[in-house]
């Protein structure tokens, strides 16, 4: 079974259209983007559609959209992301839904994959609330989550290019973000069939994932998500929320 998720509640893109296509919504909690209004709108729509809600926690760095590493002490980072989760949890409850998982955003997502203090902060947060953790295959935060007895969900990205080592091509490099809905859908179908995809150098990279992300702020995100979902349904893998 495969889940389809999107980063939403960021105050950009078409959240309503995306929520009609995905099975999980990573809702920005005010760190890198979003506010109470965008959180409430995303949670209410997700609740109406039966879409799972996750906390898309990030560095308190709205100027850089959370895409720059911030060297915070573990306790300081934990305080920031705890506040973010707390606010989203309250808003989700008022909207008639619950927060089911934690997915770090941007630079924190990458740091949690290999930087022990920030990985521990993310897992401590998830453990305190009994939530699953979404991260990159083989990442440190997923390893720590499993050790803590939490559900760990490995994620692949539909609209991002990969290096031969299985990491994302940095956004600062040409071709890091993919835009052709047809090519992206074919790539996702290939991944679901083979467990591998083609890296930027033409080699094949293994990615064992349980959820696929389409970024809500990518230009043409709705067209991409529409095509990806249609292709998954065509090959008999209608997306379902992970469990």
C-alpha positions as CSV (number, residue, x, y, z in Angstrom):
1,X,0.0,0.0,0.0
2,X,1.2,3.5,-0.9
3,X,0.3,6.8,0.7
4,X,0.4,10.1,-1.3
5,X,1.2,13.2,0.7
6,X,1.7,16.9,0.1
7,X,3.2,19.9,2.0
8,X,0.2,22.2,2.6
9,X,-1.0,25.0,4.8
10,X,1.9,27.2,3.7
11,X,-0.2,30.0,2.4
12,X,0.5,29.3,-1.3
13,X,-0.6,26.9,-3.9
14,X,-4.1,25.3,-4.2
15,X,-4.6,23.4,-0.9
16,X,-8.2,22.6,-1.7
17,X,-7.4,20.9,-5.0
18,X,-4.4,19.1,-3.5
19,X,-6.4,17.7,-0.6
20,X,-8.8,16.1,-3.0
21,X,-5.9,14.1,-4.4
22,X,-3.7,13.1,-1.5
23,X,-4.2,10.8,1.4
24,X,-2.0,12.7,3.9
25,X,-1.4,16.4,4.4
26,X,1.8,17.7,6.0
27,X,0.5,21.0,7.5
28,X,2.9,23.8,8.1
29,X,2.8,24.8,11.8
30,X,4.1,28.3,11.7
31,X,7.8,27.7,11.8
32,X,8.8,28.0,8.2
33,X,5.4,29.1,6.9
34,X,1.7,29.1,7.8
35,X,-0.4,30.6,10.5
36,X,-3.6,29.8,12.5
37,X,-5.8,30.6,9.5
38,X,-3.9,28.4,7.0
39,X,-3.7,25.6,9.6
40,X,-7.4,25.8,10.3
41,X,-8.4,25.8,6.7
42,X,-6.1,22.8,5.8
43,X,-7.3,20.8,8.8
44,X,-11.0,21.5,8.2
45,X,-10.7,20.5,4.6
46,X,-8.6,17.4,5.5
47,X,-11.2,16.4,8.1
48,X,-14.0,16.7,5.5
49,X,-12.2,14.6,3.0
50,X,-10.8,12.0,5.4
51,X,-7.2,13.0,4.7
52,X,-4.7,12.2,7.4
53,X,-3.0,15.3,9.1
54,X,0.7,15.5,9.9
55,X,2.7,18.2,11.6
56,X,5.2,19.7,9.2
57,X,7.5,21.2,11.8
58,X,10.5,23.3,10.8
59,X,13.1,25.7,11.8
60,X,11.8,29.0,13.0
61,X,13.1,30.7,9.8
62,X,10.3,32.2,7.8
63,X,12.7,34.5,5.9
64,X,14.4,31.4,4.2
65,X,11.2,29.3,4.2
66,X,13.0,26.8,6.5
67,X,15.4,25.7,3.8
68,X,18.6,26.9,5.5
69,X,20.2,24.9,8.3
70,X,19.9,26.6,11.7
71,X,22.4,25.5,14.3
72,X,20.1,25.4,17.3
73,X,20.8,23.5,20.5
74,X,18.7,20.3,20.8
75,X,16.6,21.6,23.7
76,X,16.0,24.9,21.9
77,X,14.9,23.2,18.7
78,X,12.7,20.9,20.7
79,X,11.0,23.8,22.3
80,X,10.3,25.5,18.9
81,X,8.9,22.4,17.3
82,X,6.9,21.5,20.4
83,X,5.2,24.8,20.2
84,X,4.4,24.2,16.5
85,X,3.0,20.8,17.2
86,X,0.9,22.1,20.1
87,X,-0.7,24.8,18.1
88,X,-1.5,22.4,15.2
89,X,-2.9,19.8,17.6
90,X,-5.3,22.3,19.1
91,X,-6.4,23.5,15.7
92,X,-6.8,20.0,14.3
93,X,-9.0,19.0,17.3
94,X,-11.2,22.0,16.7
95,X,-11.6,21.0,13.1
96,X,-12.6,17.4,14.0
97,X,-9.4,15.6,13.3
98,X,-6.1,14.6,14.9
99,X,-2.4,14.9,14.1
100,X,-1.1,11.5,13.2
101,X,2.6,12.0,12.4
102,X,5.5,14.4,12.3
103,X,7.4,15.2,9.1
104,X,10.2,17.8,9.4
105,X,10.3,20.4,6.8
106,X,13.1,21.5,4.4
107,X,16.5,21.9,6.0
108,X,15.3,20.3,9.3
109,X,14.2,17.2,7.2
110,X,17.7,16.9,5.9
111,X,19.4,17.6,9.2
112,X,17.3,15.1,11.0
113,X,18.6,12.5,8.6
114,X,22.2,12.7,9.8
115,X,22.6,15.4,12.6
116,X,22.1,13.6,15.9
117,X,20.9,16.6,18.0
118,X,18.2,17.6,15.6
119,X,17.2,14.0,14.8
120,X,16.8,13.4,18.6
121,X,14.7,16.5,18.9
122,X,12.3,15.3,16.2
123,X,12.0,11.8,17.6
124,X,11.6,13.2,21.2
125,X,8.7,15.3,19.9
126,X,7.1,12.4,18.2
127,X,7.5,10.1,21.1
128,X,6.0,12.6,23.5
129,X,2.8,12.7,21.5
130,X,2.8,9.0,20.3
131,X,3.2,10.0,16.6
132,X,4.7,8.4,13.6
133,X,7.8,9.9,12.0
134,X,8.1,10.5,8.2
135,X,11.6,10.9,6.8
136,X,14.0,9.8,4.1
137,X,14.9,6.1,3.7
138,X,17.9,5.3,5.8
139,X,17.7,8.5,7.8
140,X,18.9,8.8,11.4
141,X,15.5,10.1,12.6
142,X,13.7,7.0,11.2
143,X,16.3,4.8,12.9
144,X,15.8,6.5,16.2
145,X,12.1,6.4,15.8
146,X,12.2,2.6,15.3
147,X,14.4,2.2,18.3
148,X,11.9,4.3,20.3
149,X,9.1,1.9,19.2
150,X,7.5,4.5,16.9
151,X,6.1,3.9,13.5
152,X,8.6,5.1,10.9
153,X,7.6,6.0,7.4
154,X,10.1,6.2,4.6
155,X,9.3,8.8,2.0
156,X,10.1,9.4,-1.7
157,X,9.6,12.6,-3.6
158,X,7.7,12.6,-6.9
159,X,8.9,16.0,-8.0
160,X,12.6,16.0,-7.0
161,X,15.7,14.6,-8.6
162,X,17.9,12.1,-6.8
163,X,21.7,11.6,-6.7
164,X,23.3,8.2,-7.3
165,X,23.6,7.9,-3.5
166,X,19.8,8.2,-3.1
167,X,19.8,11.7,-1.6
168,X,17.9,14.6,-3.1
169,X,19.7,16.9,-5.5
170,X,20.1,20.2,-3.7
171,X,17.6,22.8,-4.8
172,X,20.5,25.1,-5.7
173,X,21.5,22.8,-8.5
174,X,19.8,22.8,-12.0
175,X,17.2,20.1,-12.5
176,X,16.6,19.6,-8.8
177,X,12.9,20.2,-9.1
178,X,10.9,18.3,-11.7
179,X,8.0,19.9,-13.5
180,X,6.7,17.6,-16.3
181,X,3.5,15.8,-14.9
182,X,3.7,13.0,-17.5
183,X,7.4,12.2,-16.7
184,X,6.9,12.5,-13.0
185,X,3.9,10.1,-13.0
186,X,5.9,7.6,-15.1
187,X,8.8,7.9,-12.6
188,X,6.5,7.2,-9.7
189,X,5.0,4.2,-11.4
190,X,8.5,2.9,-12.1
191,X,9.4,3.3,-8.4
192,X,6.3,1.5,-7.3
193,X,6.9,-1.4,-9.7
194,X,10.6,-1.8,-9.2
195,X,11.5,-0.1,-5.9
196,X,14.1,1.9,-7.8
197,X,14.3,5.1,-9.9
198,X,16.7,6.7,-12.2
199,X,19.2,9.1,-10.6
200,X,20.6,12.2,-12.4
201,X,23.6,10.3,-13.8
202,X,21.4,7.6,-15.3
203,X,22.1,5.0,-12.6
204,X,19.4,3.2,-10.7
205,X,18.8,4.0,-7.0
206,X,16.9,1.8,-4.6
207,X,14.2,3.6,-2.6
208,X,12.0,1.5,-0.3
209,X,9.2,4.0,0.5
210,X,5.7,3.9,1.9
211,X,4.7,7.4,1.0
212,X,5.2,9.7,-2.0
213,X,5.3,13.5,-1.7
214,X,4.3,16.1,-4.2
215,X,5.3,19.5,-2.9
216,X,2.3,21.8,-2.7
217,X,4.4,24.9,-3.6
218,X,5.9,23.4,-6.8
219,X,4.5,25.2,-9.8
220,X,1.9,23.0,-11.4
221,X,1.5,20.9,-8.2
222,X,-2.1,20.1,-8.9
223,X,-1.4,18.8,-12.4
224,X,1.5,16.8,-11.1
225,X,-0.5,15.2,-8.2
226,X,-3.5,14.6,-10.6
227,X,-1.3,12.7,-13.0
228,X,0.6,10.8,-10.3
229,X,-2.6,9.6,-8.6
230,X,-4.1,8.6,-11.9
231,X,-1.0,6.6,-12.8
232,X,-1.0,4.9,-9.4
233,X,-4.7,4.0,-9.8
234,X,-3.9,2.7,-13.3
235,X,-1.4,0.2,-12.0
236,X,-3.7,-0.9,-9.2
237,X,-2.1,1.1,-6.3
238,X,-4.9,3.6,-5.4
239,X,-3.2,5.6,-2.6
240,X,-4.3,4.9,1.0
241,X,-3.1,6.5,4.3
242,X,-0.2,4.7,5.8
243,X,-0.8,2.8,9.1
